[in-house]
Amino acid sequence: MRVPKPDGRLPPPVLALLLQITAVAVAAFAQYVAARAGHALSLLSFAFLCGAIAALLSHLLKMDTWWLPIQFVFVPALVATLSLSLSPTVFLVAFLIMLAVYWSTFRTQVPLYLSSNKVWQALETRLPAGQPFAFVDLGSGIGGVLTHLAQTHPLGRYHGVESAPLPFLWSWLRIKFGRHAQCTVRWGSLWDCDLSQYDVVFAYLSPVPMEALWNKARQEMRPGTLFISNTFAVPEHPPQESIAVEDLHNSTLYLWRM
Ligand SMILES: C[S@@+](CC[C@H](N)C(=O)[O-])C[C@H]1O[C@@H](n2cnc3c(N)ncnc32)[C@H](O)[C@@H]1O
């Protein structure tokens, strides 16, 4: 199965960037008018004006609300960082690290954030007891889910697939040096993963791929096997069970028996 096609809208990061450019152009025009009237803005005021315009445009174009503070602080943060006169190498290294961690986030709209210990414990309660089974974490991050469950349920085989290079490398080292013989992790896309091999499929992704992932799960998973999503439900397919987890994010596990 291929990665789901975009719905024709601009990807949010591209839209955010275009709005920033528009905001700078509008603010520059305002600065030109203000300067002619003898009231030129300071650099910081100009930066905050850019931020306010970018946030307003983002709101008007119905971007998700969490984009608004990002849009507001982007130019002020840029100005503040440039004023520190840091070496360009610092920016290059920071960029390469971000690239290795967030790699395909631009395309997948699924960033790296980690399930809590309490989610791991809730997962434990739904694993098959006293018998061998196969578990997959789709987008396995740094491997915490796999290595934790391998310790509490050693009869399982745990597989992870992760597309971002640095989290993949981290999880690979974690598995190798932690001697978690029942765990394996692969660098690749979850869309190339054959779900028919697993008794339990776990995903903690984002709202964006859930519908396509549900279709894939329905096509490939065997009857009686378990599909679990952390936090993100499937539109129009209510789960058979949900588990509220009392962690920092008030996570919810959604469970479907295929
Ligand atoms: C929210 S994190 C969850 C990490 C881990 N499963 C956990 O619960 O702690 C989602 C992960 O999925 C990865 N990811 C996103 N899209 C992917 C894809 N198409 N194939 C493989 N991994 C993907 C991201 O790089 C990120 O590390």
The ligand as a MOL file (V3000), in Angstrom:
LIG
                    3D

  0  0  0     0  0            999 V3000
M  V30 BEGIN CTAB
M  V30 COUNTS 27 29 0 0 0
M  V30 BEGIN ATOM
M  V30 1 C 4.1750 10.0940 17.7700 0
M  V30 2 S 5.6440 9.2080 17.4160 0 CHG=1
M  V30 3 C 5.3270 7.7090 18.3270 0
M  V30 4 C 6.5970 6.9930 18.7720 0
M  V30 5 C 6.3360 5.6780 19.5080 0
M  V30 6 N 5.4850 4.7990 18.7260 0
M  V30 7 C 5.6930 5.9010 20.8590 0
M  V30 8 O 4.5000 5.5760 20.9950 0
M  V30 9 O 6.3730 6.4010 21.7730 0 CHG=-1
M  V30 10 C 5.3320 8.7730 15.7170 0
M  V30 11 C 6.5490 8.2430 15.0020 0
M  V30 12 O 6.1110 7.7420 13.7450 0
M  V30 13 C 7.1300 8.0080 12.7810 0
M  V30 14 N 6.4760 7.9590 11.4670 0
M  V30 15 C 5.6270 8.8750 10.9310 0
M  V30 16 N 5.2030 8.4860 9.7160 0
M  V30 17 C 5.8040 7.2820 9.4770 0
M  V30 18 C 5.7710 6.3750 8.3900 0
M  V30 19 N 5.0290 6.6080 7.2980 0
M  V30 20 N 6.4940 5.2400 8.4810 0
M  V30 21 C 7.2530 4.9790 9.5800 0
M  V30 22 N 7.3250 5.8140 10.6450 0
M  V30 23 C 6.6140 6.9480 10.5970 0
M  V30 24 C 7.6510 9.3780 13.1760 0
M  V30 25 O 8.9490 9.5890 12.6580 0
M  V30 26 C 7.6290 9.2670 14.7090 0
M  V30 27 O 8.8490 8.7960 15.1990 0
M  V30 END ATOM
M  V30 BEGIN BOND
M  V30 1 1 1 2
M  V30 2 1 2 3
M  V30 3 1 2 10
M  V30 4 1 3 4
M  V30 5 1 4 5
M  V30 6 1 5 6
M  V30 7 1 5 7
M  V30 8 2 7 8
M  V30 9 1 7 9
M  V30 10 1 10 11
M  V30 11 1 11 12
M  V30 12 1 11 26
M  V30 13 1 12 13
M  V30 14 1 13 14
M  V30 15 1 13 24
M  V30 16 1 14 15
M  V30 17 1 14 23
M  V30 18 2 15 16
M  V30 19 1 16 17
M  V30 20 1 17 18
M  V30 21 2 17 23
M  V30 22 1 18 19
M  V30 23 2 18 20
M  V30 24 1 20 21
M  V30 25 2 21 22
M  V30 26 1 22 23
M  V30 27 1 24 25
M  V30 28 1 24 26
M  V30 29 1 26 27
M  V30 END BOND
M  V30 END CTAB
M  END
